[in-house]
């Protein structure tokens, strides 16, 4: 149950409540909202928020989008006032625990100052992050008290549900020609002639040992640190398609698909460095079945992937309905006046 509620909370955060990140009550009033107390959204604040969104996406908002965004801001104020009225609370220590988890994701040695600088580089602040986490937890508290029965009553995903979705999307569920490869590479620190020659000498030396049989490819990978080159950490499933062509370049792409299984390439150079690639196995294009993995090397199956997508879709629809019902109710209880201009 906790996992289902948590996933719904996450979806709701994305589509329902924007983050109040700064005071809204300085300047001429755009909107006045009162459920338990009067709060004001000013024209200045709202225009600043619209400008941030426009800058981030590269285009200005339409009148309909502006209206929708204002509705979201009003709904957020109503939600937070309702939580205060109904005793739905989150402690500072709970919020700080989430903040510390986020900081730890940057590394255990990350300092508070480094974390704040990172947030600033992403266009955020610590104050805004705390507010976001607080809103998330308030939403979860509301769900567990007001909507727990409805969540528990959501129907499980049936076999028929999965089969219908599979048939609908079958044409898209195709694995392209794929080669399982490994490699060693000398990556250029710069592209000087000296650096290029150094890379060439090292990788050609590796190639000689492979051709003589004095080392296997796996042994070459294990000796990478002492050899001055870099190995692939694991096998790579290299797909025949535009994404891999763009990522690795035409030279490597052509070599991978020209090799035979259990063979390795001659040394070759591209803009990244000097390489030797080993192709282990080739998998021809295949129509994926329900028991197949979503991607080679992964454990999740197509059946699991489809079931998860159906569950997420249902959860998203449930959340949209639950919050629409809540906001409709709160708006009937509240006094809302829009007196300014966007």
N, C-alpha and C positions, 0 to 999 in steps of 0.2 A: 504493500500500500504506500509506503513512504516514497518508493521510487516513482510510482505513478503520479503521486501528487507533485513531487519535485519536478518531473518533466513537464507537467502542466504549468507549474509556476514559471518555468523558464520560457515557455511559449508565450505566456501572458505578458511577461516583461517585455518581450520583443514587440508585441503587437498592440498592447493596451496602454501602458503607462510610460510616458517619457520622463526624463529626470529633471527635477527642478534643481538647477545648479547655482543659482544666484538670486538675490532679492528681486522681487517683481513689483515692488510698491513705490518706486521712485519715478515721478513724472506724471503726465496726464493719464487718467484711467482709460483703459481699453475695455476691461470687464471687471465687474464686482461680483464676488461669489460669497454666499453665506449659507452654511449649513448649521454650524454652531458658533461661528465667528466670521467677521467680515475680512476677506482677503481681496487684494487688488492685483490684476495683471495690467501693467502699464503699456502704453503704446511704444515707449522707448525700449523696454525689455523685450516685447514681442518682436519688434523689428530687428533687434540684435540677434534674437534666436533664429529668425527667418534668414538673416544674412549668413549665419554660421552654416545652416543647412544648405543654402544655395552655393556657398563656397565649397563645401565638401562634395557636393554632387555635380557642380559645374553648371547648373541651370537654376533659374529662379522658380519659386513655387507658383502654381496656378492659384486662382482665387479659391477654387474648390479645395486645394491642398492646404491653403492658409486657414480656411474655415475648419477643416478636419483637425489641423494641428492645434488650433485654439480650443476645439472641443476636447481634445486629449488633455490639454493643460487644465481645463476646467474639471474634467473627470478626475484628474490626479488630486487636485485640491479637495474635491468632495470625498475622495477615498481616504485621504489622510485625516480629514476632519472626522469622518465616520469612525476610523480606527481610534482616534482620541476619545470620541464620545462613547464608544462601545467597549472601551478598555482593552483594545487589542494593542499590545505593546511589545517592543523589542528593546533589550538592554544595550547599553554602550559596549559592554564586554562581549556580547554576541556579535555585534557589528565588527568589533576589533578582531575577533577570531577569524572572520572572513577576510578582512584586510590582510592579516598576517599570512593567511594561506595564499593569497594572491601575490604577496611579496616573496614568499618562499619559492614560487614558481620561477622567479628570475635567478634563483640560486640561494643556497643556505647562508652565504656570506653577504647577501645584499643588505645594505644599510637603509635606514629610513630616508636619508637624504637621496641616495641613489634611486630608491623607489619613487620618490616624488619627482625626480628629474625624468625618470622613465615615463611616468604619467603625463608630465608636461609635454614630452616629445610626441605623445599620442593625442594631444589636445585635451587632456583631462586634468583633474586636480584630486588631491586626497579627500577634500571635503565632498566633492561630487561623487567619488567612489563610495564613501561612507553612506551618503544619502541613497545611492543606488542599492547597496546591500541592505540597508534598512527597509527600503520599499519592497525588496524581494521577500524578506522575511515576514513583513506585515501581510503581504499577499498570501504567503503560505499559511500564516496563522488564520487568516480569514477563510481560506479554503478548508482547512481542517475542521473549523467550527461550523461553517455555513453550508459547505458542499460535500462533506465527506461521504454522506449516504449516496448522493448522486454519482460520485466518482466510483464508489464500490459497486454500484449497480451497472456500470458500463459493461456492455456485453463483451465476452472474450472474442478473440479473433478466431474464426472457424476455418476449417479446411476449405470450404466453399469460397470464403472471402479471399483466401490466398490464391486459389485456382482461378477465380474470376479476374483478379488483378494481374496474375501471370499471363493469362491469355490476352488481356488488354494491352500489355506492355511487351509481349513476346518478341516483337520485331526489334525492340531496342536492346534486348538482353542477348547480345552476341559478343563473344570474346574474339578479338582480332588475332591474326597470326602473332605468336609471341615466342621469343627466345629466352631461355634462362641462361644468364651469363655471369661471369665474374671478370675482374680486370685488375691490372696494376697500372699506375700512372705516375709519371713525374710531372707535377704541376709547376708551371712557370711562376717564379717570383717576379720576374720581369721578362721582357721579350728581347733582351739583348742577344747578340750572337754568342756571347760567352755562356749565357744561361741556356740557350737552345742547344749548344754543343754538349753542355754538361748533361742535359736531359737525354739527348741522343745517345751519348756514351753509356749512361747507366742502363737505359732500357734495352739498348742493343746487347749489352753484356748479359742482361737477364734472358734475352732471346737466345743467345748462344748456349746458355746452360740448359734451356728447355729443349733446344734442338739436339744437343748432345745426349740428352737423357740424364744428365748429372743431377738435375733437380726436377721434381714434379711441379705442376702449377700451384698446388696447395702448399708445397714447401716454399716456393717463391713468395707466396702471400705471407707466410709466417715469418720469412726473413726480411720483410719490407723495412722494418725500422733500421736494421743494420745496413740495408742496401741503399737507403736514401730515397726511396720511392714510397708511394701510398697504395695499399690494396683496397679493394672493395670489402666492406665489413661483412657482407653477406651476399647471397645470390640476388641478382636483379632480374625481374621479369620484364623484359624489354619488348614493348608492344609495337607492332607495325601500324603507325598512325602519325598524325601531324604533331601531336604533343611531344612524342619522343624525338621526332625529327628536329623540332625546334629546340628542345632542351639539350640534345647531345650533338647536333650538327650532322650534315649530310655525310661527311667522311666516316664517322663512327657508325651511323645508321646503315650505310651501304655495306660496311664490313661485317656488321653483326648478321645481316641477312644473306650474306654471301658465303659465310663459313658453314662447314659441315659440323654436325654434332660431335662432341668430344675432340674438337680441334681448337687451336689458338691462332691468332693473327700474327703476321709479321709486325714489327714495330711501326707505328704510324704517328704522325704529328697533326694536331689541330690547334686552334687558337688557345686551348687550355693547357696543353702540354704534350708529352710523349706517352703513348699507350701500348699495351698489349691486352687484347680481349680474348677470353676463352668462351666459346659457346658450348654449353653442356647439353642442352636438349631443346628441341623445337616443338611447339604445340600449334597445330594448324587451327585456323578459324573454326569456331564452334558455336552452335546455338546452345545457350546455357539452359540446363534443366534445373528443376527446383533443388536437387541435391548437390549441384555444383557450387564451388566457392564463388563468392562475388568477384574476387580477384585471386589469381594464382598467388600462393604464398600466404593467403589469409584463411582464417578458420570459419568465418561467417558464411552461411549458405544463402543462395537466392531465396529460398523459402523463408529464412529468418529475416533477410533484408526486406522482403515484401511485407511480412507480418509487422515489422517495426514501422514501416512507412504507413500502413493502414492504421496502426495504433496512434501514431503521431497526428495523422489527419483527423482521426476521431477526437483526439485530445484537443487539437486546435479548434475544432468546431465547438466542442463542449465549452472551452474557455471563452471563445467569442460570445457564445450564448449566455454564459453565466455572468460575464462582466457587462454585457448589454442590459441584462435584466437588473443587475445591481445599479448601474448608472442611471437607467430610466427611473428606478425607484428613488435614488438620491436626488435627482433633478426635480422630482415632484415635491420632495421635502424641502428643497433649498430655494433661496432667492438668488437669481442670476440675472444680472443686467449687463448688456453689451452696449456701451455708450460711445466708444471711440472708433477709430478707423485702423485698418491693418497697416 
